[in-house]
Amino acid sequence: MSASLVRATVRAVSKRKLQPTRAALTLTPAAVNKIKQLLKDKPEHVGVKVGVRTRGCNGLSYTLEYTKTKGDSDEEVIQDGQSALMQ
């Protein structure tokens, strides 16, 4: 049996300018005020985390929880100085 050779070509990719994208979540002014009010009582937390989970045949379930840190897979949305994380 003969050994097969595998060849690969590696090319440098030029640095592209990053384009801003739309936020994953848009908060209303009332929601921003409510989050500020909720976080005023919890100074150790940096924001709230919003998520969506599948709930069997019932569809989707939405979650909202306080967070002290940003996770690796979280997307941070900052609006009017308030932080919300998408899980």
Secondary structure, 3 states (H helix, E strand, C coil): CCCCCCCCCCCCCCCCCCCCCCCCCCCCHHHHHHHHHHHHCCCCCCEEEEEEEECHHHCEEEEEEEECCCCCCCEEEEECCEEEEEC
